[in-house]
């Protein structure tokens, strides 16, 4: 089962619920016809569409069930489809004359250095691009006011950066003036810009594309979506998610050990997930020690006979211990007295649901006369700063390759991603059109309920 897209099929097929995805939504922008022979052309001669690859003139169907495809009531050729990723026999940019920029934005995520490394090595070794620079500290690296120099990137510079977490380019949050960003691209004669970031970063990239178009420039902007919460829609998963999930299981295991080792032990783990509870769900399935999972997509009641706190009390009394895993965005409606505010990216600052639950659990068990020892774990920053694991390292490299192929072929305002295990091009506008969520009626949440034994809802 893919950690990606519960609800995605209904989003495509049910116009009464959401916009019905059609051909116009999937159309990819290009800078012009490809007239230059690709350095990779020879390798492509014997390729054909199989279950493992898709030819560049073929398409990848958007729908993946008979019911969704049949609901459209059109011939097979009329079904919405995506442009496949991968190398082309002919490309738009002349590698010898191409200058490339790379920027990483937003919060840290395992795999950022892997993506940078993959981009540079593919550009330099396989396409022969010799001028590659990195912009420091996100979009602010383009703005003269901050005084940031660029970083010259070459294979020897990036060869071993995948051993480290974080990003060698630095990162930041916050919107910057797209006019000034394009000014910097013009000053440096940049032809291709790779943008690595989440939905806010991609919206910023779309503003940059708009200004590029207004100035009549031929600059390709290609995104590699980054979100540790896995909340980008229409893709199998975002890079770094597998690493985050694996790291989170260590905290769940520690919480379980602590809970089982003390009378009335309660292990409480707060994990990342502002709007989507994928990390909480999958880490619990990977380390089947939790009794409760609380996520933003499934509201819960704290008090009352059928509320969470009373159910937890009964479980602690019956079994002697319990483990609770909560996503950071869950239960925000229960937090009072905190002015949320917003961060530099415009995201609402979340209240600390972990701290709230720790207090309320202790108070509730004390009031019921139940001996308790609550142990609280918040590994968020430790998780996002680690190097990518083997799976994510390989995934990052493949995403980087796909991004270079797309950009060299003149694709722009597009992200590269894997959907239904095929690498495809997705327009940025579609990628930021909504968030990916855990479907409370889907098979992932059903598996969580089966694993934990918790009620379908606390109400």
FENLIN-V741539 format. One line per field, one symbol per residue. psi: psi as a letter, one per 30 degrees, with the letter a starting at -180 (. if undefined). burial: # if it has 9 or more other C-alpha atoms within 8 Angstrom, else .. A space follows every 10 residues. Layout:
psi: ???
burial: ???
This chain:
psi: kkhdhkfeee eefjffelkk kaeefgkkkl fakjfkkkfg eeffegllka fflklfgllj kekgleeeee ffhlleffkk lkklllllfk lekjefgkkk kkkklallkk feeeeeeeee eeeeeffgkf jklkkkhaff ffkeefgkll kkklefefeg fffllakffl lllkkljfee eeeeeeeghk fkkkkjaaee eeeeeeeeee eeeffglikk jkkjkjjffh gklglelllf eeeeeeeefe eeeeeeeeef gkkhkjkkkk lliefkheee eeeeeeiifk fkkklefjlk kellegleee eeeeeeeeff llkkkkkffl gfffklgkje alaffgkkkk ljfeeeeeee eeeeeefggk kkjkkkkige eeefgllkae eeeeeeeeee eeeeeeefgg klhllklkkh gkklkkkeee fgfllklkjf glfeeeeeee efgllelj.
burial: ..######## #####..### #....#.##. #..#.#.#.# #..#....#. ...###.### #.#....##. ........## ########## ###....### ######.### ########## ####.##### ########## ###....#.# #.###..#.. ##..###.## ####.#.#.# ##.##....# #########. #########. ###.....## ########## ########## #########. ###.##.### .######### ########## #####.#.## ########## #.##.##### ###.###..# ########## ##..#..... .##.#....# ..##.#.#.# ##.###...# .######.## ..######.. ###.###### ########## #########. .#######.# ##...####. .#.######. .#.....#.
